[in-house]
């Protein structure tokens, strides 16, 4: 019988776990690389999905998100609820949960960064308003302002 792991730094992956995992693609330094996402990670994401779903149904997930991710504070209140729903949906996407969670977090954090910059936020609000009026506005993020 093996000793229980006492450190969380580098957990050893069981070969059996890898066999029950999912082969996926990650982009690292611009190169697409195959990786195996272990079954234990997928199972953990199923548990996370259930926790997020329960928190969303109980309507307290939006208040927890800024505690876990301070950048959420820059989002308008209505968007925090949408982010919470998107996050719960991404976590519940089964084998695709890892990449969908990563994309969800990356996209919402980028949105929060825009809202954190008053000039960019005004441009975004104007673009959304114009889109609602049927006008198309070309969007360019001004990276020099960050």
Secondary structure as UniProt FT lines:
FT   HELIX           15..19
FT   STRAND          22..28
FT   TURN            29..30
FT   STRAND          31..37
FT   HELIX           39..57
FT   TURN            58..59
FT   HELIX           61..68
FT   HELIX           70..74
FT   HELIX           77..91
FT   HELIX           94..96
FT   HELIX           97..116
FT   HELIX           118..132
FT   TURN            133..134
FT   HELIX           143..145
//
